[in-house]
Amino acid sequence: MTARFRQMLEAKGVMVFAVIDQADAARTAGLDLRDTVLVIFGNPAAGTPVMAAAPLAALDLPLKLLIWDDAGTTRLAYYSPESIAERHRLHPETAAALTVIHPLTDALTAP
């Protein structure tokens, strides 16, 4: 699912800043962790005005998607643009730039 999500992002011109394989990192410490990957992505043209309006929004940006294995079922989670907007008291027009994640995750989870 991680590769599919990256392809979707790249097709939309969304920058992938990092892909962190947390299970692999755990193995380097001699620990076991279910497959867990964090994808950090965004569009500087969309995120920069958000951070300019609310500097602490940089704690939530770029956007992140967590993909993990839950006993054979792939799960994903992310902070919604609405929760980020509420947390940082963003004007709706400013927050609208973050909604790119919804159609991407909808397409990712579609059968």
C-alpha positions in Angstrom: 0.0 0.0 0.0 2.9 2.3 0.7 4.2 2.0 -2.9 0.7 2.6 -4.3 0.3 5.7 -2.1 3.7 7.1 -3.2 2.7 6.6 -6.9 -0.6 8.4 -6.3 1.2 11.3 -4.6 3.8 11.6 -7.4 1.0 11.4 -10.0 -0.6 14.4 -8.3 2.6 16.4 -8.1 2.7 16.0 -4.3 6.2 15.9 -2.9 7.2 12.9 -0.8 9.6 14.2 1.9 10.3 10.9 3.6 9.2 7.3 4.0 10.1 5.9 7.4 9.9 2.2 7.8 9.5 2.0 11.5 9.5 -1.8 11.6 12.9 -1.8 9.9 14.2 0.8 12.4 13.0 -1.4 15.2 14.9 -4.4 13.8 18.1 -2.3 13.8 17.6 -2.1 17.6 17.0 -5.8 17.9 13.2 -5.3 18.4 10.1 -6.6 16.6 7.4 -4.3 15.3 4.5 -5.1 13.0 4.9 -3.6 9.5 4.6 0.2 10.2 5.5 2.9 7.7 5.1 6.7 8.0 4.9 8.6 4.8 5.6 12.4 5.1 4.3 14.4 2.1 3.0 17.7 1.0 3.1 20.6 -1.4 5.2 23.6 -0.3 2.9 25.9 -2.3 0.0 24.7 -0.1 1.7 24.3 3.2 3.7 27.4 3.3 0.7 29.8 3.6 -0.6 27.6 6.4 2.6 27.9 8.3 2.8 31.6 7.6 -0.6 32.1 9.1 0.0 29.8 12.1 3.7 29.0 12.7 2.9 26.1 15.1 1.1 24.3 12.2 4.7 23.3 11.2 4.4 20.7 13.9 1.7 19.0 11.8 3.1 19.8 8.4 4.1 18.3 6.1 1.1 15.9 6.2 1.7 12.4 7.4 0.1 9.1 6.7 0.7 6.1 9.0 0.2 2.6 7.4 0.5 -0.4 9.6 -0.4 -4.1 9.7 -3.1 -5.0 12.2 -3.2 -8.8 12.3 -3.2 -9.1 8.5 -5.3 -6.1 7.9 -3.7 -3.0 6.5 -4.7 0.1 8.4 -4.0 3.8 7.8 -4.4 6.9 9.9 -3.7 10.6 9.6 -4.6 13.9 11.2 -7.5 15.3 9.2 -7.2 18.8 7.7 -10.2 19.7 9.8 -8.4 18.7 13.1 -5.3 20.5 12.0 -7.3 23.6 11.1 -9.1 23.5 14.5 -5.9 22.9 16.5 -4.2 25.9 14.8 -7.3 28.1 14.4 -6.8 28.4 10.7 -9.1 30.4 8.5 -11.2 28.0 6.3 -9.6 29.4 3.1 -6.2 28.7 4.5 -7.1 25.3 5.7 -8.6 24.3 2.4 -5.1 23.7 1.0 -4.7 20.7 3.3 -7.8 18.8 2.0 -5.7 17.2 -0.7 -5.3 14.2 1.6 -9.0 13.2 1.5 -9.3 12.2 -2.1 -5.9 10.5 -1.9 -6.8 8.4 1.1 -10.3 7.7 -0.3 -8.7 6.4 -3.5 -6.2 4.4 -1.5 -8.9 2.6 0.5 -11.3 2.1 -2.4 -11.9 -1.6 -3.4 
